[in-house]
Amino acid sequence: MKRSLQSRPVDRPAALVVPGLAVIAVTYGLARYGFGLYLPQFRDAFGISPGTAGGIAAAGYLAYCLAAAVAQRLTGRARARTTLWLAGGAAALGSLLVAAAWSVPALAVGALLAGSGAGAATPALVAAVAATVRPDAQPRAQAVVNSGTGVGVVVGGLLVLSVPDVWRPAWAGFAVAAVLVTAWADRSSRWPTVAEARPEVPVRALARPLVAALVAGAGCAAVWTFARDLMTADGGLPAGTTGLLWCVLGGAGLVGGLSGDLVVRFGLRRAWLWSTAIAAAATALLAALPGAPVVAGVALGGFGAAFVALSGVLIVWGGHRLPAAAPQAAAVLFIALTVGQAVGALVLGAVAGATGLRTAFGAAAVLVLVAAPAAERAARQPGS
């Protein structure tokens, strides 16, 4: 079925790209990954154990998956605008609850809601870009919008660097920002008005990349959930230093946006192998020397670039397996990656509680390394 739009795509991609990037920055970089950023403060305020922290992070990841599944249905029914407000509203409400948290359960519910907003943000903005930006400018517009995660992580790191102990006003600020950027993106978008016919996704055809995404996600959960806590508790680094290092993590993520070029030049198998191998090595390096700022910076920089790169390779991998349903395949693989992060946060939190954070990071590095050889040689970019 052809899609009817409120009006033709515009010739000014920046009209949506900038507010769209801002939505991703807030929902992903702040509301979703902010729990790991502020975990040392939450541990001091509520006495949270590593196991409890892992459980809260896991719940947030699963909420993300649920929101992503709901968002896929809504956008397919020409309700992308509703999906955008679902994303911004969940991020705002969850952030407010975190800011006002009076107990661990209240904090957990707030983190769960805040993290779920990101799951709805991406499908909404993909639809908005497709309806608003002219076709020849859409690939670059989508890439720039998705780079907002790194921008948000950098902003969060700078905030911790500036006022490390003021976490309640910071999360209240996240809530206000979520509403403002959502309204901005809404006003800047043209929305589909007729539902699209979406091809079915034979999940069986994605079995190998699904397993790879699950395992890699489980290992990557260690850095996103416990990295700052590891550097603070085990490494003895001050909050200002770890905040600056978090900025390195986010900034390096922008480099990972070149993953498409890696696949074209080296093929999917090598791009996946190197992305996961670097993520594993970075996780192990951080476990070995969490108190050495330069080493930790190298580790976080490598991980940030590698994580975004492996996410991009998953998009290409899904497209190779199911060319007629590439967007849907990518969504399935991203949900698998996030389910892996949920399981990883829960299990690694339990391991950390029993044996220490360094041991948990070592186990996480092994998990990511196990996923490294998963991509088959046959799944290569044409001409590579």
N, C-alpha and C positions, 0 to 999 in steps of 0.2 A: 504494500500500500504506500502510495506517495505521501510524503509528509507535507502538511500545510503549515505555513508560518504566518505569524502576525504581520511580518513584513520581510522584505528581502534582506539578506546579510549586508552589513555595512562595510564601508571601505576603511574604517578606522579600528583595527583590531585592539588598539590600546584602550578603546572605550570600555571594553569588558576585561581585557587581560589584566590590567592593574588591579581592579577590585576583585577579580577572580583569584589572582595570586594572593591578595590579602585574606580572602576567605580560607584558602588552603593554609596560609601561614598561621592563622588563629586556630582553626579546627584541628590541624595536624600538629604543627610545631609547638603550639602552646597548650591547647586543651587536651590533646591526646598524649603527647610525650612530656607534658609538664609534670606528671606524677613522678616519673623517674628523675627529672630535674630537681624537684623539691623533696625527694625522699629523705635526705638527711634532716631537713627541717621537720618533716612529718614524724620521723623517728624520734626526734627530741621532744616534740609536742605531745605525742600519743604513745610513745614506747612501742612502736611497731617492730615486730620481729621480721627477719628476712622471709620466713614462710608466709606470714600475713601479707607482707608487701607483694610477694609473688602472687598470692591469691587475688589481691585487689587488682593487680595489673592484668592477670588472666581474665578476670571478669570484664575489665574494660575492653580487652581485645575481642572477647566473645560478643560484647554489646556492639562493637564495631561491625562484626560479621552480620549480626542481625539487622542492623541499620542499613548495611550495604545491600542485603537481600531485599529488604522492603523498598529501598530506593530504586533498585533495578525494576521492580514492578511498577512503581509510581511513574518513573520516567518513560517507561514503555506505554503508559496510558496518557501521555501528554500532560503529566502533572509534575513536570520538572521544577516549576516555580514552588510548588508545595514542598518538594524534596529539598530545595535550597533552604527554605525556612525551617524544615525539620532539622537540617544540619546545624544552622545557626542557633535555633532555639535550644536544641539539646546541649550544644557547647556552652551556651550562656547559662542555662539552668544548672547544669552540672558544675560549672565554674563557681557560680554563686553558692551552691551547696558546699563546695570545698572551702570557699572563703569563710563560710559561717559554721563549718564543721565543729561539733561539740564532742564527738566521740569517734572511735574507729569505724563503726557501722555507717555513720553519717558521711564520713570521709570516703568510705568505700562506694557508697551510692553516688556521691558527687563525682568521683573519678570515673565510675562506670558511665554515667550520663555524659560527662564531658568528652570521654573518649569515643562514644558512639557517634557523635556529630560528624566526625571525619568520614565515617562509612557512608553517610548520605551526601557529603559535600562533593566528592568526585563525580558520581553519576549525574548530579544536578548540573555541575559546571561543564561536563562533557556535552550535555544536551544544549546548554546555553551557548557555548562556543560554536557548536554546529549550526545553531539557529541565528547567531549574531554576526559571526565573522565570515567573510567571503571564503570559498573553498580553498583557493590557493594559499591563503594565509593561515588556515586552520591547524596544520601540523605544528608549525612553530608556536602558534598561540596556545595549543594544548600543552606543549612542552614547557613554555614559560609559566603558565598557570600552575602546573604540577610542581615546579621548582619552589613553590611557596613553602613547602615543608622545611627546606633548609633555611629560608629567611626567618620563619617562625622560631626555629631552634636557636638561631643566632640572637634574635631579639630576647628570647627567654634567658639565654646565657648572659647577655649584657645586663639584663634586669637583676639577675642574681649577683652579678659582679658589682653592681652599683649599690643595691640594698639587699644583702644576702638574707637578713632575718625578717624582712617585711613580706611574709608570704600571703597573709590574708588580703591586704589591699591589692597585691599583685593579681590574685585570682579573681577578685572583684573587677579589676581592670580587664582581665580576659573576658569576663562576661559582657561588659559594656562594649568592648571591641568586637565581640562576636555579633552583637546586634547591629552595630554601626556598619561593619563591612558587609553583612548580609543584605542590609537595606541598600547599600551602595551597589552591590552586584545585581540586585533585583532591578534597580532603576536603570542599570546599564545594559540589560539583556533584552533580547527578543526571544519569546518562548514558543516552542512547538504547540500547535493547537489540535492536531489530530494524532491519534495513537499510531505507532509504527508496528509493522509486522516483524517480529523478531524470530530468527531461526532457533530451533532447539539445539542445545549443546549436548552431544553425546559424551558424557563424562568419561566413559570407558576409554575414549580416544586420548584423553588427557592423563591417563593413569601414571605414566612415568614423570611428567612435569609436576603432577599433583603431589606425588611422594617427595620429589625433590624440594618443592616449595614448603611442604610441611616440616621436613627435617631441617632445612636451612632456617626457616622461621623460628623453630624451637631454639636453635643455637644463638640466633641473633637477638633473642629476647634478653639475654644477659646484659648486653651493653645498654640497650634502651631502658631497661628497668633498674639495673643496679650499678651502672658505671660510676655515677657520682658518689653513691654510697661507698663503693669500693675505694675510690680515691680519698674520700674523707675519713672513713672508719679504719681501713687497713693501711692506706698510704699516708695518712696524717696531713694531707694537703688542706690549706685553708679554703673557706668557701669562695673567696674571690678568685683564687687560682682555678678551682674546679669550674667556676662559672665561665671563666675565659676559655678553658679547655672545651666546655660544652659548645662554645661559639665555633671552635675549630671543627667539631663534629658536624655542626650544621653547615658551615661554610664549605667544607669538603664535599658535602652531599650535592652541592651544585655541580661539582665536577662529574659526579656520577651520571648526570644527565646526558653525557656523551656516549652512553652505552649503545645507542643505535649505531653510532659510527664504529664502535668496536666490533659489533656483529657483522657489519658490512665488510670490514677489513680482515677479520680473523675467523669468521664463522661462528655460529651459535655455540658450538661445543667448547671452543677455546675461550670465548667471552664468558661463558658460565663458569668454566673451570677456574679462570683467573679471578673472577669476581668473588666466588665463594672461598677460594684459597686465601686471598688477601683478607677477607673478613675473618676467616679462622685465625690467620696469623696475627692480625690486629687484636683479636680477643685474647689470644694466648699471651701476647706481649703486654697487654694491660694487666693481666693476672700476675705476670712475673714481676713487674716494676710499677705498681700503682702509685708509688710515692715519688717517682722521678718525673717532674713536670714535662721535660722535653720528650722523654720516651712516651709518656702518656699522651702528649699532643700528637706524636707521630702515629700512635696506635689509634686514637680517636679519629684523626684525619683519614687514615687508611680505611677504617671501618665505615665512616660516613660516606666516602666515595664508593666503596665496594657495595654497601647495602643498597644505595640508590641504583647502582649499575646492575646488580643482580635482579632488582625489581624490574628494571627496564628490559633485561634479557628475558624474563618471564613473559612479558607482553609479546615479544617477538616469537618466543617458543610456542605460545598458544596460537599465534597466527600461522605458524608453520604447520601445526597439527590440524587446525580447523580454519582454513583460509576464508570460508564462507561465513564464519561466525567468530571472527577475530576479537571484536569487542567483548562478546559474551565469554569467550574462552579466557581472555585476560581477567575479567571480573572473577571467574571461578578460581583462577590461580592466585589472585590477590587475596581472596577469602581463605584459600588454603594456607597461604603464607601467614595470614593473621591468626588462623586457628593454631598453626604451629607456634606462633609467638605466645598465644594464650597458654598452651600446654607447657611450653618452655619456661614461661615465667612462673608457673605453678610448681613444676618439678624442680627447677633450679633454685627457687626460693626455699623449698624443703631441703635440698642438698646444702644450701648455704647455711640454713639453720642448724643442720647436723654437723657439718664439717668445715664451714667457713666459706666466705665469698670467693676466695682465690680458687678453691677446689671446684666450686660451681662454675667459675669462668673457664677453668681448664676443661671441664666436661662440655661446656658450651662450644668451645673451640673444636673439640673432637666431633661434635654433632654437625657443625657447619662443614667440616672437612669431609665427613661421610657423604654429604650431598654433592661434593665437588665433581665427581666423575659421572654424574647422572645423565647429562645431556648426550644424546646419541650423535654419532658422526653424520647420520643421514639428515638430521635436522639442521641444515645450513642455509645461510642466505644465498640466493642465487648469485653466481658470479664471484663468490668468496673463495 
